[in-house]
Amino acid sequence: MARSMHVRRPATLASLAAELGVSRTTVSNAYNRPDQLSPELRRRVLETARRLGYPGPDPVARSLRTRKAGAVGLLLTENLSYAFRDPAAIGFLEGLALACETAGQGLLLVPANPEREDVAAVHRAGVDGFVVYSVPDDDPHLAAVLERPVPTVVCDQPDLADVDRVGIDDRAAMHQLAQHLIALGHRRVGVVCMRLARDRNDGFVPLSRQESAHFHVQRSRMSGLRQAFTEVGVDWASVPVVERFDHTIAQGASAAAQVLDRDPQITALICTSDILALGALQEAERRGLRVPADLTVTGFDGIREAEQAGLTTVRQPVLEKGRAAGKLLMEIGERTKPRTVTLETELITGTTAAEPRTIAEERWFGH
């Protein structure tokens, strides 16, 4: 006959209060409002709880009572690993985490695969508000977030009239970079850009797709380039633009190869992110092209790896973006009108941009 085993019942808030000879409110305060107890009393409560095996107040039950989850949800329409792999995303995540720490809030990552329509992760998320990080304007996960009766802040994109937003002036920043290249003498250029829509397109991009891009950050950057080069007589329809759905260095290299195969005579390759630009630098090296003597390469973001490579780029304050988004979310209840916070960018003139070879040669021989 099997011997019956006695399993000790876990301690409860009531049994712990009885053991200590205090009220249940006192025990609860030791966990939730420690400032209400003396350090000695709180230490005695926690030590007794550990001895009796009391795990602390049930967070689910507490959230039902207070109707507060104590956490901010970060929606990013990428696989979860992207938040820990992409340098710009890492910087943003750090800034948001700092804001949550200051406010005493937790942070819940709510990843959403860009190639799937399932929005269950948004509906299940037990959060008090959402920060939406760089999603297209037609994303179903975004629609699901906006249906939730909680505050929402968008970082970068999309730009929604009735939702708080933190970002930069992408169009102006890229226009400034383009003017720098134009001043150097570049007119025959190619472009490598990040994804423009939710559908996968790893190839050349017609004007119609550039103009209708659902990722408005990319649309704005392309618009800034187009305006600047059109102003100096470049037919933008003739400029080879290649899009990549996945944001990796390898994809930047393969996209650069497509552009250079289409037009080997281009003098500058403009990339809409540093990650893609780092790939372009690899492809230039593989082809035996000297940067910047044979080919100018530029990026956008100002990540550490780009700085180490001497990349000419636009630096944006990714950590401050995260911090500002979190701070904005915490303040929503204190005002009635949506706010937009636009942060400053900086053009970094690195070592990967110079005059086109023909102009440099003319200057040399003319001299």
Number of C-alpha atoms within 10 A of each C-alpha: 3 4 5 6 6 6 6 7 8 10 18 17 20 13 15 21 20 12 14 14 9 13 13 16 13 19 25 16 15 21 14 14 12 15 11 11 14 10 12 8 14 19 13 12 22 18 13 16 22 12 9 16 15 17 13 17 14 9 12 12 10 13 14 10 9 9 12 15 18 18 18 27 22 25 23 23 24 18 12 14 9 15 18 12 11 14 19 22 19 17 21 23 24 18 23 26 20 20 24 22 13 12 13 10 19 16 18 15 17 22 21 23 14 21 11 11 11 12 18 11 15 23 12 9 19 17 22 21 25 28 27 24 24 21 26 23 18 13 19 18 28 22 13 14 22 14 11 14 9 11 21 25 27 26 25 22 20 23 20 13 10 9 16 22 28 25 26 21 16 23 20 16 23 27 21 18 25 21 19 17 24 16 12 15 18 22 20 19 25 25 23 30 27 23 22 24 22 19 10 14 15 16 16 19 19 14 13 8 13 22 15 12 19 21 24 25 25 23 20 21 22 22 19 22 22 20 17 21 22 14 10 11 9 16 13 16 12 12 21 21 26 25 24 21 18 16 16 19 18 17 22 30 22 21 28 30 20 19 22 20 10 13 15 12 13 20 27 26 25 29 29 23 25 31 27 30 31 24 22 28 27 19 20 23 12 11 11 10 15 13 17 19 16 20 23 28 29 32 29 27 22 25 23 12 13 22 16 9 13 16 26 26 31 24 20 23 20 25 19 21 26 28 22 25 28 29 19 24 22 20 10 17 9 7 8 7 9 14 16 18 15 14 15 12 17 15 18 19 16 16 16 21 26 26 22 22 17 13 14 15 12 10 11 9 8 7 6
